[in-house]
Amino acid sequence: MERVTELSDEELERYVPVWCALAQLFLDTELQPADFARIAAAISKAGASVEEAEEILERDVAPAFTPNVLSVAGEWAGWSGEFVKERVLAHFNAGAAQRAIARFRARQHRTLYGNAWKEVKKRLTQIQHAK
């Protein structure tokens, strides 16, 4: 399930909106029901299934953004799409050992974003079943 570090323009066009939506789970703020709905809608609009979104979360976004929720003064206002893209791509381009450590840390701290993901997943499932 290892990601190739070279992504095509088409892949970036598809993934970046999903990365941006999922990165919101790592803001140092309490997300509200409207936030979960907005995140789910963005993922659905990008064409990602629930399963694909969860894989992207665990493989791409959580390893890159978990440090924000562990920081005493983490980002709370949000990130630009370009910043999210650069941060995820930096994770892809890190050495294999560094990527493995980042994924391990993200799994260790899943409780910090897991409940928010469950809320998004529930809404994303509802959107996809309504189609």
FIKOLFI-478775 format. One record per residue: x, y, z of N, C-alpha, C in turn; residue number from 1. Coordinates in Angstrom, 2 decimals, padded with zeros to 5 digits. Example, Ala and Ser with C-alpha at 12.3 -4.5 7.8 and 13.67 -1.06 7.14 Angstrom:
<sites>
<site n_px="013.19" n_py="-005.69" n_pz="007.80" ca_px="012.30" ca_py="-004.50" ca_pz="007.80" c_px="013.20" c_py="-003.30" c_pz="007.80" num="1"/>
<site n_px="012.85" n_py="-002.25" n_pz="007.08" ca_px="013.67" ca_py="-001.06" ca_pz="007.14" c_px="012.90" c_py="000.03" c_pz="007.87" num="2"/>
</sites>
This chain:
<sites>
<site n_px="000.83" n_py="-001.19" n_pz="000.00" ca_px="000.00" ca_py="000.00" ca_pz="000.00" c_px="000.87" c_py="001.26" c_pz="000.00" num="1"/>
<site n_px="002.12" n_py="001.11" n_pz="-000.37" ca_px="003.04" ca_py="002.24" ca_pz="-000.40" c_px="002.72" c_py="003.14" c_pz="-001.58" num="2"/>
<site n_px="002.75" n_py="004.41" n_pz="-001.35" ca_px="002.44" ca_py="005.42" ca_pz="-002.37" c_px="003.69" c_py="005.69" c_pz="-003.21" num="3"/>
<site n_px="003.54" n_py="005.80" n_pz="-004.50" ca_px="004.62" ca_py="006.22" ca_pz="-005.37" c_px="004.77" c_py="007.73" c_pz="-005.19" num="4"/>
<site n_px="005.99" n_py="008.21" n_pz="-005.10" ca_px="006.19" ca_py="009.63" ca_pz="-004.80" c_px="005.87" c_py="010.52" c_pz="-005.99" num="5"/>
<site n_px="005.85" n_py="010.00" n_pz="-007.18" ca_px="005.51" ca_py="010.80" ca_pz="-008.36" c_px="004.03" c_py="010.63" c_pz="-008.66" num="6"/>
<site n_px="003.30" n_py="011.71" n_pz="-008.54" ca_px="001.88" ca_py="011.67" ca_pz="-008.86" c_px="001.65" c_py="012.49" c_pz="-010.12" num="7"/>
<site n_px="000.76" n_py="012.00" n_pz="-010.95" ca_px="000.43" ca_py="012.72" ca_pz="-012.17" c_px="-000.41" c_py="013.96" c_pz="-011.81" num="8"/>
<site n_px="-000.52" n_py="014.88" n_pz="-012.75" ca_px="-001.36" ca_py="016.06" ca_pz="-012.54" c_px="-002.81" c_py="015.66" c_pz="-012.27" num="9"/>
<site n_px="-003.28" n_py="014.61" n_pz="-012.94" ca_px="-004.65" ca_py="014.14" ca_pz="-012.74" c_px="-004.83" c_py="013.59" c_pz="-011.33" num="10"/>
<site n_px="-003.83" n_py="012.84" n_pz="-010.86" ca_px="-003.92" ca_py="012.30" ca_pz="-009.50" c_px="-003.90" c_py="013.43" c_pz="-008.48" num="11"/>
<site n_px="-003.02" n_py="014.40" n_pz="-008.67" ca_px="-002.98" ca_py="015.54" ca_pz="-007.75" c_px="-004.30" c_py="016.30" c_pz="-007.76" num="12"/>
<site n_px="-004.86" n_py="016.48" n_pz="-008.94" ca_px="-006.14" ca_py="017.19" ca_pz="-009.04" c_px="-007.23" c_py="016.47" c_pz="-008.25" num="13"/>
<site n_px="-007.17" n_py="015.16" n_pz="-008.23" ca_px="-008.17" ca_py="014.37" ca_pz="-007.50" c_px="-007.86" c_py="014.29" c_pz="-006.01" num="14"/>
<site n_px="-006.58" n_py="014.10" n_pz="-005.66" ca_px="-006.23" ca_py="013.88" ca_pz="-004.26" c_px="-006.19" c_py="015.14" c_pz="-003.42" num="15"/>
<site n_px="-005.71" n_py="016.24" n_pz="-003.97" ca_px="-005.53" ca_py="017.44" ca_pz="-003.15" c_px="-006.81" c_py="017.87" c_pz="-002.44" num="16"/>
<site n_px="-007.97" n_py="017.89" n_pz="-003.10" ca_px="-009.19" ca_py="018.27" ca_pz="-002.36" c_px="-009.52" c_py="017.30" c_pz="-001.21" num="17"/>
<site n_px="-009.22" n_py="016.03" n_pz="-001.38" ca_px="-009.46" ca_py="015.05" ca_pz="-000.32" c_px="-008.45" c_py="015.28" c_pz="000.81" num="18"/>
<site n_px="-007.19" n_py="015.52" n_pz="000.46" ca_px="-006.19" ca_py="015.82" ca_pz="001.48" c_px="-006.60" c_py="017.05" c_pz="002.28" num="19"/>
<site n_px="-007.05" n_py="018.08" n_pz="001.57" ca_px="-007.43" ca_py="019.34" ca_pz="002.25" c_px="-008.61" c_py="019.11" c_pz="003.20" num="20"/>
<site n_px="-009.59" n_py="018.35" n_pz="002.73" ca_px="-010.76" ca_py="018.08" ca_pz="003.57" c_px="-010.34" c_py="017.29" c_pz="004.81" num="21"/>
<site n_px="-009.57" n_py="016.24" n_pz="004.62" ca_px="-009.17" ca_py="015.40" ca_pz="005.74" c_px="-008.19" c_py="016.09" c_pz="006.69" num="22"/>
<site n_px="-007.39" n_py="017.00" n_pz="006.18" ca_px="-006.45" ca_py="017.73" ca_pz="007.03" c_px="-007.18" c_py="018.52" c_pz="008.11" num="23"/>
<site n_px="-008.44" n_py="018.88" n_pz="007.86" ca_px="-009.21" ca_py="019.63" ca_pz="008.84" c_px="-009.44" c_py="018.83" c_pz="010.13" num="24"/>
<site n_px="-009.32" n_py="017.51" n_pz="010.05" ca_px="-009.46" ca_py="016.68" ca_pz="011.24" c_px="-008.31" c_py="016.89" c_pz="012.22" num="25"/>
<site n_px="-007.25" n_py="017.55" n_pz="011.75" ca_px="-006.04" ca_py="017.71" ca_pz="012.55" c_px="-005.85" c_py="019.15" c_pz="013.03" num="26"/>
<site n_px="-006.87" n_py="019.97" n_pz="012.86" ca_px="-006.81" ca_py="021.33" ca_pz="013.39" c_px="-006.96" c_py="021.29" c_pz="014.90" num="27"/>
<site n_px="-006.37" n_py="022.24" n_pz="015.55" ca_px="-006.43" ca_py="022.32" ca_pz="017.01" c_px="-007.70" c_py="023.08" c_pz="017.41" num="28"/>
<site n_px="-008.83" n_py="022.50" n_pz="017.04" ca_px="-010.12" ca_py="023.10" ca_pz="017.32" c_px="-011.17" c_py="022.00" c_pz="017.38" num="29"/>
<site n_px="-012.26" n_py="022.25" n_pz="018.05" ca_px="-013.33" ca_py="021.26" ca_pz="018.13" c_px="-014.25" c_py="021.41" c_pz="016.93" num="30"/>
<site n_px="-014.30" n_py="020.39" n_pz="016.11" ca_px="-015.15" ca_py="020.43" ca_pz="014.93" c_px="-016.61" c_py="020.26" c_pz="015.33" num="31"/>
<site n_px="-017.47" n_py="020.92" n_pz="014.58" ca_px="-018.91" ca_py="020.90" ca_pz="014.82" c_px="-019.60" c_py="020.06" c_pz="013.75" num="32"/>
<site n_px="-020.86" n_py="019.69" n_pz="013.96" ca_px="-021.58" ca_py="018.90" ca_pz="012.96" c_px="-021.52" c_py="019.49" c_pz="011.55" num="33"/>
<site n_px="-021.61" n_py="020.80" n_pz="011.44" ca_px="-021.53" ca_py="021.42" ca_pz="010.10" c_px="-020.16" c_py="021.21" c_pz="009.47" num="34"/>
<site n_px="-019.11" n_py="021.16" n_pz="010.30" ca_px="-017.76" ca_py="020.89" ca_pz="009.78" c_px="-017.68" c_py="019.47" c_pz="009.23" num="35"/>
<site n_px="-018.23" n_py="018.51" n_pz="009.97" ca_px="-018.20" ca_py="017.12" ca_pz="009.51" c_px="-018.95" c_py="016.98" c_pz="008.18" num="36"/>
<site n_px="-020.09" n_py="017.65" n_pz="008.08" ca_px="-020.87" ca_py="017.59" ca_pz="006.85" c_px="-020.10" c_py="018.22" c_pz="005.68" num="37"/>
<site n_px="-019.44" n_py="019.34" n_pz="005.93" ca_px="-018.67" ca_py="020.02" ca_pz="004.89" c_px="-017.49" c_py="019.16" c_pz="004.42" num="38"/>
<site n_px="-016.80" n_py="018.53" n_pz="005.37" ca_px="-015.68" ca_py="017.66" ca_pz="005.03" c_px="-016.17" c_py="016.47" c_pz="004.20" num="39"/>
<site n_px="-017.25" n_py="015.85" n_pz="004.63" ca_px="-017.81" ca_py="014.71" ca_pz="003.90" c_px="-018.24" c_py="015.12" c_pz="002.49" num="40"/>
<site n_px="-018.85" n_py="016.29" n_pz="002.37" ca_px="-019.29" ca_py="016.77" ca_pz="001.05" c_px="-018.09" c_py="017.00" c_pz="000.13" num="41"/>
<site n_px="-017.01" n_py="017.54" n_pz="000.66" ca_px="-015.82" ca_py="017.78" ca_pz="-000.16" c_px="-015.20" c_py="016.47" c_pz="-000.63" num="42"/>
<site n_px="-015.19" n_py="015.48" n_pz="000.23" ca_px="-014.64" ca_py="014.17" ca_pz="-000.14" c_px="-015.51" c_py="013.54" c_pz="-001.21" num="43"/>
<site n_px="-016.82" n_py="013.61" n_pz="-001.02" ca_px="-017.75" ca_py="013.05" ca_pz="-002.00" c_px="-017.62" c_py="013.76" c_pz="-003.35" num="44"/>
<site n_px="-017.51" n_py="015.06" n_pz="-003.32" ca_px="-017.37" ca_py="015.85" ca_pz="-004.56" c_px="-016.10" c_py="015.45" c_pz="-005.32" num="45"/>
<site n_px="-015.05" n_py="015.10" n_pz="-004.60" ca_px="-013.80" ca_py="014.68" ca_pz="-005.23" c_px="-013.90" c_py="013.27" c_pz="-005.80" num="46"/>
<site n_px="-014.99" n_py="012.56" n_pz="-005.48" ca_px="-015.21" ca_py="011.23" ca_pz="-006.04" c_px="-014.59" c_py="010.10" c_pz="-005.26" num="47"/>
<site n_px="-014.18" n_py="010.35" n_pz="-004.03" ca_px="-013.57" ca_py="009.30" ca_pz="-003.21" c_px="-014.66" c_py="008.51" c_pz="-002.47" num="48"/>
<site n_px="-014.52" n_py="007.21" n_pz="-002.48" ca_px="-015.43" ca_py="006.36" ca_pz="-001.71" c_px="-015.04" c_py="006.45" c_pz="-000.23" num="49"/>
<site n_px="-015.89" n_py="005.91" n_pz="000.63" ca_px="-015.59" ca_py="005.86" ca_pz="002.06" c_px="-014.28" c_py="005.10" c_pz="002.29" num="50"/>
<site n_px="-014.15" n_py="003.97" n_pz="001.64" ca_px="-012.96" ca_py="003.13" ca_pz="001.82" c_px="-011.71" c_py="003.86" c_pz="001.33" num="51"/>
<site n_px="-011.82" n_py="004.49" n_pz="000.16" ca_px="-010.67" ca_py="005.22" ca_pz="-000.38" c_px="-010.30" c_py="006.40" c_pz="000.52" num="52"/>
<site n_px="-011.30" n_py="007.12" n_pz="001.01" ca_px="-011.04" ca_py="008.26" ca_pz="001.90" c_px="-010.33" c_py="007.80" c_pz="003.17" num="53"/>
<site n_px="-010.75" n_py="006.67" n_pz="003.71" ca_px="-010.12" ca_py="006.16" ca_pz="004.92" c_px="-008.67" c_py="005.76" c_pz="004.64" num="54"/>
<site n_px="-008.43" n_py="005.15" n_pz="003.49" ca_px="-007.06" ca_py="004.79" ca_pz="003.11" c_px="-006.19" c_py="006.04" c_pz="002.94" num="55"/>
<site n_px="-006.74" n_py="007.06" n_pz="002.29" ca_px="-006.01" ca_py="008.32" ca_pz="002.11" c_px="-005.73" c_py="008.98" c_pz="003.45" num="56"/>
<site n_px="-006.69" n_py="008.91" n_pz="004.36" ca_px="-006.50" ca_py="009.46" ca_pz="005.69" c_px="-005.32" c_py="008.79" c_pz="006.39" num="57"/>
<site n_px="-005.34" n_py="007.47" n_pz="006.42" ca_px="-004.33" ca_py="006.71" ca_pz="007.15" c_px="-002.96" c_py="006.74" c_pz="006.48" num="58"/>
<site n_px="-002.94" n_py="006.71" n_pz="005.16" ca_px="-001.68" ca_py="006.61" ca_pz="004.43" c_px="-001.04" c_py="007.96" c_pz="004.15" num="59"/>
<site n_px="-001.88" n_py="008.96" n_pz="003.82" ca_px="-001.36" ca_py="010.23" ca_pz="003.33" c_px="-001.45" c_py="011.36" c_pz="004.36" num="60"/>
<site n_px="-002.64" n_py="011.56" n_pz="004.91" ca_px="-002.91" ca_py="012.77" ca_pz="005.70" c_px="-002.50" c_py="012.63" c_pz="007.16" num="61"/>
<site n_px="-002.91" n_py="011.56" n_pz="007.81" ca_px="-002.59" ca_py="011.42" ca_pz="009.24" c_px="-001.09" c_py="011.46" c_pz="009.52" num="62"/>
<site n_px="-000.27" n_py="010.74" n_pz="008.75" ca_px="001.17" ca_py="010.83" ca_pz="009.04" c_px="001.74" c_py="012.24" c_pz="008.87" num="63"/>
<site n_px="001.18" n_py="013.00" n_pz="007.95" ca_px="001.69" ca_py="014.35" ca_pz="007.68" c_px="001.16" c_py="015.38" c_pz="008.68" num="64"/>
<site n_px="-000.04" n_py="015.16" n_pz="009.23" ca_px="-000.67" ca_py="016.20" ca_pz="010.05" c_px="-000.86" c_py="015.86" c_pz="011.52" num="65"/>
<site n_px="-000.61" n_py="014.62" n_pz="011.94" ca_px="-000.73" ca_py="014.29" ca_pz="013.36" c_px="000.13" c_py="015.19" c_pz="014.25" num="66"/>
<site n_px="001.33" n_py="015.59" n_pz="013.81" ca_px="002.12" ca_py="016.49" ca_pz="014.68" c_px="001.37" c_py="017.77" c_pz="015.07" num="67"/>
<site n_px="000.44" n_py="018.23" n_pz="014.25" ca_px="-000.29" ca_py="019.45" ca_pz="014.59" c_px="-001.15" c_py="019.25" c_pz="015.84" num="68"/>
<site n_px="-001.80" n_py="018.11" n_pz="015.97" ca_px="-002.65" ca_py="017.90" ca_pz="017.14" c_px="-001.83" c_py="017.56" c_pz="018.38" num="69"/>
<site n_px="-000.58" n_py="017.22" n_pz="018.19" ca_px="000.30" ca_py="016.93" ca_pz="019.33" c_px="001.02" c_py="018.18" c_pz="019.82" num="70"/>
<site n_px="000.97" n_py="019.24" n_pz="019.03" ca_px="001.66" ca_py="020.48" ca_pz="019.37" c_px="000.87" c_py="021.28" c_pz="020.40" num="71"/>
<site n_px="001.59" n_py="021.91" n_pz="021.32" ca_px="000.95" ca_py="022.76" ca_pz="022.33" c_px="000.23" c_py="023.93" c_pz="021.65" num="72"/>
<site n_px="000.82" n_py="024.44" n_pz="020.60" ca_px="000.24" ca_py="025.58" ca_pz="019.88" c_px="-000.03" c_py="025.18" c_pz="018.44" num="73"/>
<site n_px="-000.86" n_py="024.16" n_pz="018.24" ca_px="-001.15" ca_py="023.68" ca_pz="016.89" c_px="-001.99" c_py="024.68" c_pz="016.10" num="74"/>
<site n_px="-001.96" n_py="024.50" n_pz="014.80" ca_px="-002.73" ca_py="025.35" ca_pz="013.89" c_px="-004.22" c_py="025.12" c_pz="014.14" num="75"/>
<site n_px="-004.97" n_py="026.17" n_pz="014.20" ca_px="-006.42" ca_py="026.05" ca_pz="014.43" c_px="-007.24" c_py="026.72" c_pz="013.33" num="76"/>
<site n_px="-006.63" n_py="027.60" n_pz="012.54" ca_px="-007.39" ca_py="028.36" ca_pz="011.54" c_px="-007.50" c_py="027.64" c_pz="010.21" num="77"/>
<site n_px="-006.64" n_py="026.70" n_pz="009.95" ca_px="-006.69" ca_py="025.98" ca_pz="008.69" c_px="-005.47" c_py="026.26" c_pz="007.83" num="78"/>
<site n_px="-005.32" n_py="025.47" n_pz="006.79" ca_px="-004.18" ca_py="025.56" ca_pz="005.90" c_px="-004.65" c_py="025.82" c_pz="004.49" num="79"/>
<site n_px="-003.80" n_py="026.44" n_pz="003.70" ca_px="-004.10" ca_py="026.63" ca_pz="002.28" c_px="-003.96" c_py="025.28" c_pz="001.58" num="80"/>
<site n_px="-004.60" n_py="025.15" n_pz="000.46" ca_px="-004.49" ca_py="023.92" ca_pz="-000.33" c_px="-003.05" c_py="023.65" c_pz="-000.74" num="81"/>
<site n_px="-002.32" n_py="024.70" n_pz="-001.05" ca_px="-000.92" ca_py="024.54" ca_pz="-001.45" c_px="-000.08" c_py="024.01" c_pz="-000.28" num="82"/>
<site n_px="-000.34" n_py="024.51" n_pz="000.93" ca_px="000.40" ca_py="024.03" ca_pz="002.10" c_px="000.10" c_py="022.55" c_pz="002.35" num="83"/>
<site n_px="-001.17" n_py="022.16" n_pz="002.27" ca_px="-001.54" ca_py="020.76" ca_pz="002.49" c_px="-000.84" c_py="019.88" c_pz="001.45" num="84"/>
<site n_px="-000.90" n_py="020.30" n_pz="000.20" ca_px="-000.25" ca_py="019.54" ca_pz="-000.88" c_px="001.25" c_py="019.39" c_pz="-000.60" num="85"/>
<site n_px="001.91" n_py="020.49" n_pz="-000.26" ca_px="003.36" ca_py="020.43" ca_pz="000.00" c_px="003.69" c_py="019.54" c_pz="001.19" num="86"/>
<site n_px="002.86" n_py="019.59" n_pz="002.22" ca_px="003.14" ca_py="018.79" ca_pz="003.42" c_px="002.96" c_py="017.30" c_pz="003.15" num="87"/>
<site n_px="001.91" n_py="016.94" n_pz="002.43" ca_px="001.70" ca_py="015.52" ca_pz="002.11" c_px="002.79" c_py="015.04" c_pz="001.17" num="88"/>
<site n_px="003.14" n_py="015.83" n_pz="000.17" ca_px="004.19" ca_py="015.42" ca_pz="-000.76" c_px="005.54" c_py="015.32" c_pz="-000.04" num="89"/>
<site n_px="005.80" n_py="016.19" n_pz="000.93" ca_px="007.03" ca_py="016.08" ca_pz="001.71" c_px="007.05" c_py="014.75" c_pz="002.48" num="90"/>
<site n_px="005.89" n_py="014.35" n_pz="002.98" ca_px="005.80" ca_py="013.04" ca_pz="003.66" c_px="006.13" c_py="011.92" c_pz="002.67" num="91"/>
<site n_px="005.56" n_py="012.00" n_pz="001.45" ca_px="005.84" ca_py="010.97" ca_pz="000.43" c_px="007.32" c_py="010.90" c_pz="000.11" num="92"/>
<site n_px="007.96" n_py="012.06" n_pz="000.06" ca_px="009.35" ca_py="012.12" ca_pz="-000.38" c_px="010.35" c_py="011.91" c_pz="000.75" num="93"/>
<site n_px="009.88" n_py="011.74" n_pz="001.96" ca_px="010.77" ca_py="011.45" ca_pz="003.09" c_px="011.33" c_py="010.03" c_pz="002.91" num="94"/>
<site n_px="012.36" n_py="009.74" n_pz="003.62" ca_px="012.93" ca_py="008.39" ca_pz="003.56" c_px="011.94" c_py="007.35" c_pz="004.07" num="95"/>
<site n_px="012.16" n_py="006.12" n_pz="003.69" ca_px="011.25" ca_py="005.03" ca_pz="004.06" c_px="011.12" c_py="004.92" c_pz="005.58" num="96"/>
<site n_px="012.23" n_py="005.04" n_pz="006.30" ca_px="012.17" ca_py="004.93" ca_pz="007.76" c_px="011.36" c_py="006.08" c_pz="008.36" num="97"/>
<site n_px="011.57" n_py="007.28" n_pz="007.85" ca_px="010.83" ca_py="008.45" ca_pz="008.36" c_px="009.33" c_py="008.30" c_pz="008.09" num="98"/>
<site n_px="008.97" n_py="007.80" n_pz="006.90" ca_px="007.55" ca_py="007.57" ca_pz="006.58" c_px="006.95" c_py="006.53" c_pz="007.52" num="99"/>
<site n_px="007.70" n_py="005.47" n_pz="007.77" ca_px="007.20" ca_py="004.41" ca_pz="008.66" c_px="006.99" c_py="004.94" c_pz="010.07" num="100"/>
<site n_px="007.90" n_py="005.75" n_pz="010.56" ca_px="007.77" ca_py="006.33" ca_pz="011.90" c_px="006.55" c_py="007.25" c_pz="011.94" num="101"/>
<site n_px="006.36" n_py="008.06" n_pz="010.90" ca_px="005.21" ca_py="008.98" ca_pz="010.87" c_px="003.90" c_py="008.20" c_pz="010.85" num="102"/>
<site n_px="003.84" n_py="007.11" n_pz="010.08" ca_px="002.61" ca_py="006.29" ca_pz="010.06" c_px="002.38" c_py="005.64" c_pz="011.42" num="103"/>
<site n_px="003.45" n_py="005.16" n_pz="012.05" ca_px="003.34" ca_py="004.54" ca_pz="013.37" c_px="002.81" c_py="005.55" c_pz="014.39" num="104"/>
<site n_px="003.37" n_py="006.76" n_pz="014.39" ca_px="002.91" ca_py="007.81" ca_pz="015.32" c_px="001.45" c_py="008.15" c_pz="015.07" num="105"/>
<site n_px="001.07" n_py="008.23" n_pz="013.81" ca_px="-000.33" ca_py="008.55" ca_pz="013.49" c_px="-001.26" c_py="007.46" c_pz="014.03" num="106"/>
<site n_px="-000.88" n_py="006.20" n_pz="013.87" ca_px="-001.71" ca_py="005.10" ca_pz="014.40" c_px="-001.76" c_py="005.15" c_pz="015.93" num="107"/>
<site n_px="-000.63" n_py="005.47" n_pz="016.56" ca_px="-000.59" ca_py="005.57" ca_pz="018.02" c_px="-001.54" c_py="006.64" c_pz="018.53" num="108"/>
<site n_px="-001.71" n_py="007.70" n_pz="017.78" ca_px="-002.51" ca_py="008.84" ca_pz="018.22" c_px="-003.85" c_py="008.92" c_pz="017.49" num="109"/>
<site n_px="-004.33" n_py="007.80" n_pz="016.98" ca_px="-005.59" ca_py="007.78" ca_pz="016.23" c_px="-006.76" c_py="008.30" c_pz="017.07" num="110"/>
<site n_px="-006.68" n_py="008.15" n_pz="018.37" ca_px="-007.77" ca_py="008.63" ca_pz="019.22" c_px="-007.95" c_py="010.14" c_pz="019.10" num="111"/>
<site n_px="-006.90" n_py="010.85" n_pz="018.68" ca_px="-006.98" ca_py="012.31" ca_pz="018.55" c_px="-007.80" c_py="012.75" c_pz="017.34" num="112"/>
<site n_px="-007.94" n_py="011.88" n_pz="016.35" ca_px="-008.73" ca_py="012.23" ca_pz="015.17" c_px="-009.78" c_py="011.16" c_pz="014.81" num="113"/>
<site n_px="-009.72" n_py="010.03" n_pz="015.50" ca_px="-010.60" ca_py="008.91" ca_pz="015.17" c_px="-012.08" c_py="009.21" c_pz="015.32" num="114"/>
<site n_px="-012.46" n_py="009.90" n_pz="016.39" ca_px="-013.88" ca_py="010.22" ca_pz="016.59" c_px="-014.39" c_py="011.18" c_pz="015.53" num="115"/>
<site n_px="-013.55" n_py="012.15" n_pz="015.17" ca_px="-013.95" ca_py="013.09" ca_pz="014.12" c_px="-014.09" c_py="012.34" c_pz="012.79" num="116"/>
<site n_px="-013.17" n_py="011.41" n_pz="012.52" ca_px="-013.28" ca_py="010.63" ca_pz="011.29" c_px="-014.58" c_py="009.80" c_pz="011.29" num="117"/>
<site n_px="-014.95" n_py="009.24" n_pz="012.41" ca_px="-016.20" ca_py="008.46" ca_pz="012.48" c_px="-017.40" c_py="009.33" c_pz="012.10" num="118"/>
<site n_px="-017.40" n_py="010.58" n_pz="012.55" ca_px="-018.50" ca_py="011.49" ca_pz="012.20" c_px="-018.50" c_py="011.81" c_pz="010.71" num="119"/>
<site n_px="-017.33" n_py="012.06" n_pz="010.16" ca_px="-017.23" ca_py="012.33" ca_pz="008.72" c_px="-017.64" c_py="011.09" c_pz="007.94" num="120"/>
<site n_px="-017.16" n_py="009.94" n_pz="008.36" ca_px="-017.46" ca_py="008.67" ca_pz="007.68" c_px="-018.96" c_py="008.41" c_pz="007.65" num="121"/>
<site n_px="-019.62" n_py="008.67" n_pz="008.77" ca_px="-021.07" ca_py="008.48" ca_pz="008.85" c_px="-021.78" c_py="009.38" c_pz="007.82" num="122"/>
<site n_px="-021.38" n_py="010.63" n_pz="007.75" ca_px="-022.01" ca_py="011.57" ca_pz="006.81" c_px="-021.65" c_py="011.23" c_pz="005.36" num="123"/>
<site n_px="-020.41" n_py="010.81" n_pz="005.13" ca_px="-020.00" ca_py="010.43" ca_pz="003.78" c_px="-020.78" c_py="009.21" c_pz="003.31" num="124"/>
<site n_px="-020.98" n_py="008.26" n_pz="004.19" ca_px="-021.78" ca_py="007.07" ca_pz="003.86" c_px="-023.21" c_py="007.48" c_pz="003.50" num="125"/>
<site n_px="-023.79" n_py="008.39" n_pz="004.27" ca_px="-025.15" ca_py="008.87" ca_pz="003.98" c_px="-025.21" c_py="009.55" c_pz="002.61" num="126"/>
<site n_px="-024.24" n_py="010.37" n_pz="002.30" ca_px="-024.21" ca_py="011.06" ca_pz="001.00" c_px="-024.13" c_py="010.03" c_pz="-000.12" num="127"/>
<site n_px="-023.26" n_py="009.05" n_pz="000.03" ca_px="-023.06" ca_py="008.08" ca_pz="-001.04" c_px="-024.25" c_py="007.13" c_pz="-001.19" num="128"/>
<site n_px="-024.95" n_py="006.86" n_pz="-000.12" ca_px="-026.15" ca_py="006.01" ca_pz="-000.23" c_px="-027.32" c_py="006.78" c_pz="-000.83" num="129"/>
<site n_px="-027.29" n_py="008.10" n_pz="-000.70" ca_px="-028.36" ca_py="008.92" ca_pz="-001.26" c_px="-028.24" c_py="009.08" c_pz="-002.78" num="130"/>
<site n_px="-027.06" n_py="008.78" n_pz="-003.31" ca_px="-026.85" ca_py="008.92" ca_pz="-004.77" c_px="-027.52" c_py="007.83" c_pz="-005.55" num="131"/>
</sites>
